[in-house]
Amino acid sequence: MAAPDEDVWHARWEQALHEMELDVESAERLLEAAHLPDVADVARAAAWRPPSGLGALPLPLRDRAQALLDRQLDAAARIAQAVVVSRRHLHATRTIEARTPAVPVYLDTQG
């Protein structure tokens, strides 16, 4: 049977992983919907700080943590790609907007 301190340690790590899984699920949903996050969501993500005092990851949670890391890295790569595509679209839009409207070069007074 595990010691009470070990149970608390394991439970704290499970909670930390659960919270990070929720964050990556949110990022994945936003990518699938191709939708910008709410300002409140961005502020919450920016304010995130890693939990303190967790110590080393319990060995039984290693596979779960590795799977989470893989998902986070995949989401980060997809977000970076979405940023590149968005910047290209913005550049194309600005290029179109920057053109002056076509005006006639001459005026036909004969016809």
OpenMM code with the backbone's topology and positions (N, CA, C; nanometers):
from openmm import Vec3, app, unit

residues = "MET ALA ALA PRO ASP GLU ASP VAL TRP HIS ALA ARG TRP GLU GLN ALA LEU HIS GLU MET GLU LEU ASP VAL GLU SER ALA GLU ARG LEU LEU GLU ALA ALA HIS LEU PRO ASP VAL ALA ASP VAL ALA ARG ALA ALA ALA TRP ARG PRO PRO SER GLY LEU GLY ALA LEU PRO LEU PRO LEU ARG ASP ARG ALA GLN ALA LEU LEU ASP ARG GLN LEU ASP ALA ALA ALA ARG ILE ALA GLN ALA VAL VAL VAL SER ARG ARG HIS LEU HIS ALA THR ARG THR ILE GLU ALA ARG THR PRO ALA VAL PRO VAL TYR LEU ASP THR GLN GLY".split()
positions = [
    Vec3(0.0843, -0.1176, 0.0000),
    Vec3(0.0000, 0.0000, 0.0000),
    Vec3(0.0888, 0.1239, 0.0000),
    Vec3(0.0488, 0.2245, -0.0782),
    Vec3(0.1277, 0.3464, -0.0894),
    Vec3(0.1137, 0.4310, 0.0367),
    Vec3(0.2195, 0.5020, 0.0680),
    Vec3(0.2180, 0.5920, 0.1837),
    Vec3(0.1265, 0.7102, 0.1537),
    Vec3(0.0656, 0.7709, 0.2568),
    Vec3(-0.0235, 0.8855, 0.2346),
    Vec3(0.0430, 0.9987, 0.1573),
    Vec3(0.1697, 1.0283, 0.1883),
    Vec3(0.2395, 1.1341, 0.1156),
    Vec3(0.2540, 1.0988, -0.0320),
    Vec3(0.2789, 0.9724, -0.0594),
    Vec3(0.2929, 0.9278, -0.1981),
    Vec3(0.1595, 0.9391, -0.2712),
    Vec3(0.0500, 0.9081, -0.2028),
    Vec3(-0.0827, 0.9217, -0.2634),
    Vec3(-0.1125, 1.0676, -0.2977),
    Vec3(-0.0780, 1.1579, -0.2080),
    Vec3(-0.0998, 1.3016, -0.2318),
    Vec3(-0.0149, 1.3479, -0.3494),
    Vec3(0.1103, 1.3063, -0.3519),
    Vec3(0.2023, 1.3412, -0.4600),
    Vec3(0.1464, 1.2936, -0.5940),
    Vec3(0.1020, 1.1701, -0.5990),
    Vec3(0.0464, 1.1124, -0.7212),
    Vec3(-0.0798, 1.1882, -0.7623),
    Vec3(-0.1662, 1.2173, -0.6668),
    Vec3(-0.2914, 1.2882, -0.6956),
    Vec3(-0.2644, 1.4295, -0.7472),
    Vec3(-0.1651, 1.4965, -0.6908),
    Vec3(-0.1319, 1.6316, -0.7380),
    Vec3(-0.0806, 1.6280, -0.8815),
    Vec3(-0.0014, 1.5278, -0.9142),
    Vec3(0.0468, 1.5143, -1.0512),
    Vec3(-0.0690, 1.4822, -1.1460),
    Vec3(-0.1595, 1.3954, -1.1031),
    Vec3(-0.2752, 1.3640, -1.1876),
    Vec3(-0.3574, 1.4890, -1.2148),
    Vec3(-0.3771, 1.5723, -1.1134),
    Vec3(-0.4527, 1.6962, -1.1307),
    Vec3(-0.3807, 1.7912, -1.2260),
    Vec3(-0.2497, 1.8037, -1.2119),
    Vec3(-0.1720, 1.8910, -1.3002),
    Vec3(-0.1808, 1.8431, -1.4449),
    Vec3(-0.1679, 1.7127, -1.4659),
    Vec3(-0.1789, 1.6584, -1.6016),
    Vec3(-0.3191, 1.6795, -1.6573),
    Vec3(-0.4191, 1.6606, -1.5742),
    Vec3(-0.5577, 1.6805, -1.6176),
    Vec3(-0.5792, 1.8247, -1.6649),
    Vec3(-0.5299, 1.9213, -1.5896),
    Vec3(-0.5453, 2.0618, -1.6276),
    Vec3(-0.4740, 2.0920, -1.7589),
    Vec3(-0.3558, 2.0353, -1.7783),
    Vec3(-0.2834, 2.0564, -1.9037),
    Vec3(-0.3546, 1.9876, -2.0197),
    Vec3(-0.4155, 1.8721, -1.9947),
    Vec3(-0.4924, 1.8041, -2.0992),
    Vec3(-0.6118, 1.8886, -2.1417),
    Vec3(-0.6774, 1.9527, -2.0461),
    Vec3(-0.7894, 2.0410, -2.0798),
    Vec3(-0.7423, 2.1576, -2.1662),
    Vec3(-0.6257, 2.2127, -2.1346),
    Vec3(-0.5718, 2.3231, -2.2135),
    Vec3(-0.5400, 2.2805, -2.3564),
    Vec3(-0.4790, 2.1645, -2.3726),
    Vec3(-0.4449, 2.1201, -2.5079),
    Vec3(-0.5715, 2.0826, -2.5848),
    Vec3(-0.6720, 2.0290, -2.5169),
    Vec3(-0.7999, 2.0011, -2.5829),
    Vec3(-0.8635, 2.1299, -2.6332),
    Vec3(-0.8547, 2.2352, -2.5553),
    Vec3(-0.9082, 2.3648, -2.5964),
    Vec3(-0.8352, 2.4158, -2.7208),
    Vec3(-0.7043, 2.4053, -2.7218),
    Vec3(-0.6259, 2.4480, -2.8382),
    Vec3(-0.6609, 2.3647, -2.9611),
    Vec3(-0.6780, 2.2348, -2.9430),
    Vec3(-0.7135, 2.1470, -3.0554),
    Vec3(-0.8511, 2.1825, -3.1114),
    Vec3(-0.9463, 2.2121, -3.0221),
    Vec3(-1.0805, 2.2511, -3.0686),
    Vec3(-1.0750, 2.3815, -3.1477),
    Vec3(-0.9965, 2.4773, -3.1009),
    Vec3(-0.9840, 2.6040, -3.1725),
    Vec3(-0.9232, 2.5832, -3.3107),
    Vec3(-0.8242, 2.4956, -3.3193),
    Vec3(-0.7633, 2.4675, -3.4490),
    Vec3(-0.8620, 2.4002, -3.5434),
    Vec3(-0.9409, 2.3079, -3.4913),
    Vec3(-1.0385, 2.2386, -3.5750),
    Vec3(-1.1467, 2.3336, -3.6237),
    Vec3(-1.1849, 2.4288, -3.5408),
    Vec3(-1.2895, 2.5239, -3.5777),
    Vec3(-1.2332, 2.6423, -3.6561),
    Vec3(-1.1006, 2.6526, -3.6639),
    Vec3(-1.0357, 2.7668, -3.7289),
    Vec3(-1.0941, 2.8962, -3.6745),
    Vec3(-1.0997, 2.9055, -3.5426),
    Vec3(-1.1645, 3.0179, -3.4770),
    Vec3(-1.0696, 3.0809, -3.3767),
    Vec3(-1.0768, 3.2125, -3.3666),
    Vec3(-0.9935, 3.2823, -3.2697),
    Vec3(-1.0463, 3.2608, -3.1289),
    Vec3(-0.9578, 3.2486, -3.0324),
    Vec3(-1.0029, 3.2312, -2.8939),
    Vec3(-1.0575, 3.3618, -2.8372),
    Vec3(-1.1374, 3.3501, -2.7331),
    Vec3(-1.1858, 3.4672, -2.6615),
    Vec3(-1.0689, 3.5337, -2.5907),
    Vec3(-1.0820, 3.6625, -2.5680),
    Vec3(-0.9778, 3.7369, -2.4970),
    Vec3(-0.9551, 3.6771, -2.3583),
    Vec3(-1.0629, 3.6361, -2.2927),
    Vec3(-1.0503, 3.5774, -2.1586),
    Vec3(-0.9687, 3.4486, -2.1631),
    Vec3(-0.9872, 3.3680, -2.2680),
    Vec3(-0.9104, 3.2438, -2.2806),
    Vec3(-0.7618, 3.2724, -2.3009),
    Vec3(-0.7333, 3.3738, -2.3818),
    Vec3(-0.5934, 3.4111, -2.4056),
    Vec3(-0.5302, 3.4620, -2.2761),
    Vec3(-0.6038, 3.5445, -2.2026),
    Vec3(-0.5520, 3.5978, -2.0763),
    Vec3(-0.5273, 3.4855, -1.9758),
    Vec3(-0.6187, 3.3885, -1.9710),
    Vec3(-0.6026, 3.2760, -1.8788),
    Vec3(-0.4796, 3.1939, -1.9163),
    Vec3(-0.4621, 3.1697, -2.0459),
    Vec3(-0.3465, 3.0916, -2.0908),
    Vec3(-0.2160, 3.1663, -2.0631),
    Vec3(-0.2174, 3.2977, -2.0825),
    Vec3(-0.0966, 3.3771, -2.0591),
    Vec3(-0.0606, 3.3819, -1.9111),
    Vec3(-0.1608, 3.3701, -1.8260),
    Vec3(-0.1374, 3.3774, -1.6816),
    Vec3(-0.0975, 3.2423, -1.6222),
    Vec3(-0.0986, 3.1366, -1.7028),
    Vec3(-0.0697, 3.0023, -1.6522),
    Vec3(0.0723, 2.9956, -1.5972),
    Vec3(0.0849, 2.9333, -1.4853),
    Vec3(0.2149, 2.9069, -1.4241),
    Vec3(0.2194, 2.7596, -1.3864),
    Vec3(0.3334, 2.6968, -1.4036),
    Vec3(0.3408, 2.5551, -1.3670),
    Vec3(0.3181, 2.5371, -1.2173),
    Vec3(0.2526, 2.4300, -1.1800),
    Vec3(0.2326, 2.4042, -1.0373),
    Vec3(0.3675, 2.3913, -0.9671),
    Vec3(0.3726, 2.4386, -0.8462),
    Vec3(0.4997, 2.4313, -0.7728),
    Vec3(0.4951, 2.3163, -0.6731),
    Vec3(0.6113, 2.2675, -0.6410),
    Vec3(0.6238, 2.1673, -0.5369),
    Vec3(0.5758, 2.0283, -0.5734),
    Vec3(0.5676, 1.9982, -0.7031),
    Vec3(0.5212, 1.8647, -0.7422),
    Vec3(0.6298, 1.7594, -0.7278),
    Vec3(0.7525, 1.7993, -0.7441),
    Vec3(0.8594, 1.7007, -0.7416),
    Vec3(0.8645, 1.6253, -0.8736),
    Vec3(0.9347, 1.5155, -0.8734),
    Vec3(0.9507, 1.4349, -0.9944),
    Vec3(0.8185, 1.3687, -1.0331),
    Vec3(0.8027, 1.3465, -1.1608),
    Vec3(0.6834, 1.2795, -1.2126),
    Vec3(0.6802, 1.1343, -1.1650),
    Vec3(0.5676, 1.0890, -1.1096),
    Vec3(0.5582, 0.9474, -1.0713),
    Vec3(0.5698, 0.8584, -1.1955),
    Vec3(0.6455, 0.7543, -1.1859),
    Vec3(0.6688, 0.6646, -1.2987),
    Vec3(0.5400, 0.6128, -1.3626),
    Vec3(0.4359, 0.5779, -1.2862),
    Vec3(0.3136, 0.5291, -1.3497),
    Vec3(0.2442, 0.6334, -1.4395),
    Vec3(0.2795, 0.7607, -1.4247),
    Vec3(0.2178, 0.8660, -1.5063),
    Vec3(0.3035, 0.9048, -1.6265),
    Vec3(0.4158, 0.8367, -1.6440),
    Vec3(0.5088, 0.8721, -1.7512),
    Vec3(0.4444, 0.8653, -1.8889),
    Vec3(0.3750, 0.7569, -1.9203),
    Vec3(0.3146, 0.7418, -2.0530),
    Vec3(0.2087, 0.8492, -2.0781),
    Vec3(0.1303, 0.8779, -1.9759),
    Vec3(0.0278, 0.9820, -1.9893),
    Vec3(0.0936, 1.1179, -2.0149),
    Vec3(0.1995, 1.1487, -1.9405),
    Vec3(0.2697, 1.2757, -1.9579),
    Vec3(0.3342, 1.2834, -2.0963),
    Vec3(0.3896, 1.1731, -2.1450),
    Vec3(0.4512, 1.1715, -2.2777),
    Vec3(0.3463, 1.1937, -2.3861),
    Vec3(0.2306, 1.1294, -2.3721),
    Vec3(0.1221, 1.1486, -2.4692),
    Vec3(0.0751, 1.2937, -2.4689),
    Vec3(0.0672, 1.3532, -2.3516),
    Vec3(0.0281, 1.4935, -2.3407),
    Vec3(0.1316, 1.5830, -2.4079),
    Vec3(0.2580, 1.5577, -2.3830),
    Vec3(0.3636, 1.6360, -2.4465),
    Vec3(0.3549, 1.6248, -2.5984),
    Vec3(0.3329, 1.5052, -2.6498),
    Vec3(0.3205, 1.4858, -2.7942),
    Vec3(0.2047, 1.5680, -2.8504),
    Vec3(0.0918, 1.5678, -2.7799),
    Vec3(-0.0242, 1.6469, -2.8240),
    Vec3(0.0061, 1.7963, -2.8196),
    Vec3(0.0753, 1.8406, -2.7148),
    Vec3(0.1104, 1.9820, -2.7043),
    Vec3(0.2027, 2.0239, -2.8182),
    Vec3(0.3012, 1.9423, -2.8486),
    Vec3(0.3938, 1.9740, -2.9573),
    Vec3(0.3223, 1.9763, -3.0917),
    Vec3(0.2303, 1.8825, -3.1127),
    Vec3(0.1524, 1.8804, -3.2360),
    Vec3(0.0655, 2.0056, -3.2470),
    Vec3(-0.0019, 2.0415, -3.1388),
    Vec3(-0.0865, 2.1614, -3.1399),
    Vec3(-0.0018, 2.2859, -3.1647),
    Vec3(0.1149, 2.2935, -3.1032),
    Vec3(0.2028, 2.4088, -3.1231),
    Vec3(0.2475, 2.4193, -3.2686),
    Vec3(0.2800, 2.3070, -3.3303),
    Vec3(0.3204, 2.3079, -3.4713),
    Vec3(0.2044, 2.3511, -3.5604),
    Vec3(0.0850, 2.3019, -3.5304),
    Vec3(-0.0326, 2.3408, -3.6089),
    Vec3(-0.0664, 2.4881, -3.5901),
    Vec3(-0.0481, 2.5398, -3.4697),
    Vec3(-0.0720, 2.6820, -3.4449),
    Vec3(0.0291, 2.7660, -3.5227),
    Vec3(0.1547, 2.7249, -3.5216),
    Vec3(0.2575, 2.7975, -3.5966),
    Vec3(0.2242, 2.7987, -3.7453),
    Vec3(0.1787, 2.6859, -3.7981),
    Vec3(0.1405, 2.6794, -3.9389),
    Vec3(0.0210, 2.7700, -3.9660),
    Vec3(-0.0757, 2.7727, -3.8758),
    Vec3(-0.1930, 2.8594, -3.8927),
    Vec3(-0.1527, 3.0064, -3.8916),
    Vec3(-0.0544, 3.0414, -3.8099),
    Vec3(-0.0057, 3.1796, -3.8066),
    Vec3(0.0564, 3.2166, -3.9409),
    Vec3(0.1366, 3.1271, -3.9968),
    Vec3(0.1998, 3.1527, -4.1266),
    Vec3(0.0932, 3.1728, -4.2340),
    Vec3(-0.0057, 3.0852, -4.2374),
    Vec3(-0.1129, 3.0962, -4.3369),
    Vec3(-0.1896, 3.2266, -4.3178),
    Vec3(-0.2195, 3.2615, -4.1936),
    Vec3(-0.2925, 3.3856, -4.1658),
    Vec3(-0.2134, 3.5073, -4.2111),
    Vec3(-0.0842, 3.5065, -4.1859),
    Vec3(-0.0007, 3.6198, -4.2293),
    Vec3(0.0025, 3.6305, -4.3812),
    Vec3(0.0077, 3.5178, -4.4495),
    Vec3(0.0049, 3.5208, -4.5963),
    Vec3(-0.1279, 3.5764, -4.6464),
    Vec3(-0.2365, 3.5343, -4.5847),
    Vec3(-0.3679, 3.5861, -4.6242),
    Vec3(-0.3771, 3.7359, -4.5972),
    Vec3(-0.3273, 3.7791, -4.4837),
    Vec3(-0.3293, 3.9212, -4.4500),
    Vec3(-0.2468, 4.0007, -4.5500),
    Vec3(-0.1301, 3.9500, -4.5848),
    Vec3(-0.0452, 4.0177, -4.6828),
    Vec3(-0.1169, 4.0274, -4.8176),
    Vec3(-0.1797, 3.9191, -4.8600),
    Vec3(-0.2522, 3.9210, -4.9871),
    Vec3(-0.3667, 4.0215, -4.9826),
    Vec3(-0.4385, 4.0262, -4.8722),
    Vec3(-0.5489, 4.1208, -4.8579),
    Vec3(-0.4982, 4.2639, -4.8628),
    Vec3(-0.3906, 4.2910, -4.7933),
    Vec3(-0.3346, 4.4267, -4.7943),
    Vec3(-0.2834, 4.4651, -4.9323),
    Vec3(-0.2302, 4.3693, -5.0058),
    Vec3(-0.1831, 4.3965, -5.1413),
    Vec3(-0.3002, 4.4369, -5.2298),
    Vec3(-0.4104, 4.3670, -5.2175),
    Vec3(-0.5291, 4.3988, -5.2972),
    Vec3(-0.5835, 4.5355, -5.2576),
    Vec3(-0.5910, 4.5637, -5.1283),
    Vec3(-0.6438, 4.6911, -5.0801),
    Vec3(-0.5536, 4.8079, -5.1184),
    Vec3(-0.4252, 4.7848, -5.1337),
    Vec3(-0.3307, 4.8926, -5.1593),
    Vec3(-0.3350, 4.9412, -5.3035),
    Vec3(-0.3911, 4.8643, -5.3916),
    Vec3(-0.3962, 4.9051, -5.5317),
    Vec3(-0.4959, 5.0187, -5.5490),
    Vec3(-0.4559, 5.1150, -5.6310),
    Vec3(-0.5489, 5.2238, -5.6606),
    Vec3(-0.6503, 5.1748, -5.7624),
    Vec3(-0.7719, 5.2246, -5.7537),
    Vec3(-0.8716, 5.1797, -5.8503),
    Vec3(-0.8316, 5.2204, -5.9920),
    Vec3(-0.8688, 5.1378, -6.0864),
    Vec3(-0.8371, 5.1664, -6.2263),
    Vec3(-0.9156, 5.2897, -6.2711),
    Vec3(-0.8450, 5.3836, -6.3302),
    Vec3(-0.9095, 5.5040, -6.3839),
    Vec3(-0.8744, 5.5133, -6.5315),
    Vec3(-0.9640, 5.5702, -6.6080),
    Vec3(-0.9325, 5.5807, -6.7507),
    Vec3(-0.8110, 5.6714, -6.7725),
    Vec3(-0.7316, 5.6332, -6.8710),
    Vec3(-0.6125, 5.7103, -6.9032),
    Vec3(-0.6482, 5.8248, -6.9974),
    Vec3(-0.7554, 5.8083, -7.0735),
    Vec3(-0.7980, 5.9131, -7.1667),
    Vec3(-0.9496, 5.9236, -7.1598),
    Vec3(-1.0021, 6.0295, -7.2130),
    Vec3(-1.1455, 6.0531, -7.2147),
    Vec3(-1.1905, 6.0578, -7.3596),
    Vec3(-1.2860, 5.9749, -7.3958),
    Vec3(-1.3373, 5.9698, -7.5327),
    Vec3(-1.4401, 6.0809, -7.5504),
    Vec3(-1.4015, 6.1868, -7.6202),
    Vec3(-1.4939, 6.2983, -7.6439),
    Vec3(-1.5652, 6.2855, -7.7774),
    Vec3(-1.5294, 6.1864, -7.8585),
    Vec3(-1.5876, 6.1683, -7.9912),
    Vec3(-1.7060, 6.0728, -7.9912),
    Vec3(-1.7126, 5.9857, -7.8969),
    Vec3(-1.8050, 5.8798, -7.9136),
    Vec3(-1.9075, 5.8549, -7.8163),
] * unit.nanometer
topology = app.Topology()
chain = topology.addChain("A")
for resn in residues:
    res = topology.addResidue(resn, chain)
    for name in ("N", "CA", "C"):
        topology.addAtom(name, app.Element.getBySymbol(name[0]), res)
